[in-house]
Amino acid sequence: MFLAVGMDGNNQILPIGYGIGKSEDGESWTWFLSKLKECIGEHPDLVIISDRAASIQLAVRVVFPRSFHGLCCRHLMVNLRLP
């Protein structure tokens, strides 16, 4: 399941869109982000935050090449923890 959320002026997280795909590969993420782009359009100040999955990074570069793509601090923290 793919999910896009946004944050409003009161820092409330709101769902923007979701999709269901076979896997989290580049093709599926590109499809999902393309559909999202059809709904929200092109925004000059768009920021996309995700984990470090290469498939998401590729899809963001293809579909939203002008957006800033940042990494989720929580995912980084969890991935950097030592056992």
GUTORGU-985981 format. One record per residue (C-alpha): residue number from 1; x, y, z. Coordinates in Angstrom, 2 decimals. Example, Ala and Ser with C-alpha at 12.3 -4.5 7.8 and 13.67 -1.06 7.14 Angstrom:
BEGIN
R    nr         u         v         w
R     1     12.30     -4.50      7.80
R     2     13.67     -1.06      7.14
! end
This chain:
BEGIN
R    nr         u         v         w
R     1      0.00      0.00      0.00
R     2      1.32      3.43     -0.96
R     3      0.40      6.50      1.06
R     4      0.93     10.22      0.63
R     5      0.21     12.58      3.51
R     6      0.55     16.30      4.00
R     7      0.82     18.66      6.92
R     8     -1.47     21.65      7.34
R     9     -0.77     24.99      9.03
R    10     -1.60     23.51     12.44
R    11      0.93     20.67     11.97
R    12     -1.90     18.18     11.55
R    13     -1.11     15.24      9.26
R    14     -3.73     14.72      6.57
R    15     -4.04     11.93      3.99
R    16     -3.66     13.11      0.40
R    17     -3.80      9.84     -1.52
R    18     -3.21      6.15     -1.37
R    19     -2.68      3.32     -3.83
R    20     -2.32     -0.41     -3.85
R    21      0.47     -2.08     -5.78
R    22      2.06     -5.48     -6.18
R    23      5.40     -4.47     -4.69
R    24      7.45     -1.47     -3.62
R    25      9.56     -1.41     -6.77
R    26     10.45      1.55     -8.98
R    27      7.63      0.88    -11.43
R    28      4.98      0.83     -8.70
R    29      6.31      3.96     -6.98
R    30      6.51      5.77    -10.32
R    31      2.91      4.80    -11.06
R    32      1.73      5.98     -7.64
R    33      3.60      9.29     -7.78
R    34      2.38      9.88    -11.35
R    35     -1.22      9.47    -10.19
R    36     -0.52     11.74     -7.23
R    37      0.90     14.36     -9.61
R    38     -2.29     14.18    -11.69
R    39     -4.24     15.08     -8.55
R    40     -2.05     17.75     -6.96
R    41     -0.15     19.11     -9.97
R    42      3.33     20.60    -10.00
R    43      4.24     22.70     -6.95
R    44      7.46     24.73     -6.76
R    45      7.80     24.24     -2.99
R    46      6.94     20.54     -2.88
R    47      8.93     18.51     -0.35
R    48      8.85     14.72     -0.32
R    49     10.08     12.88      2.77
R    50     10.64      9.13      2.67
R    51     12.92      6.35      3.79
R    52     16.08      5.59      1.81
R    53     14.48      3.08     -0.56
R    54     16.18      3.35     -3.95
R    55     12.84      2.73     -5.69
R    56     11.30      5.82     -4.08
R    57     14.35      7.97     -4.84
R    58     14.20      6.97     -8.50
R    59     10.44      7.59     -8.77
R    60     10.74     11.03     -7.15
R    61     13.51     12.03     -9.59
R    62     11.38     10.89    -12.54
R    63      7.97     12.25    -11.52
R    64      8.84     15.28     -9.36
R    65     12.32     16.29    -10.58
R    66     12.04     19.84     -9.18
R    67     10.92     18.82     -5.70
R    68     13.15     18.48     -2.67
R    69     13.46     14.87     -1.54
R    70     14.50     14.51      2.08
R    71     15.02     11.51      4.31
R    72     12.82     10.69      7.27
R    73     14.73     11.25     10.52
R    74     12.89      8.45     12.27
R    75     13.82      5.93      9.58
R    76     17.43      7.09      9.72
R    77     17.49      6.75     13.49
R    78     16.01      3.25     13.44
R    79     18.38      2.14     10.67
R    80     21.42      3.50     12.54
R    81     20.66      1.83     15.88
R    82     23.08     -0.81     16.89
R    83     21.70     -4.11     18.23
! end
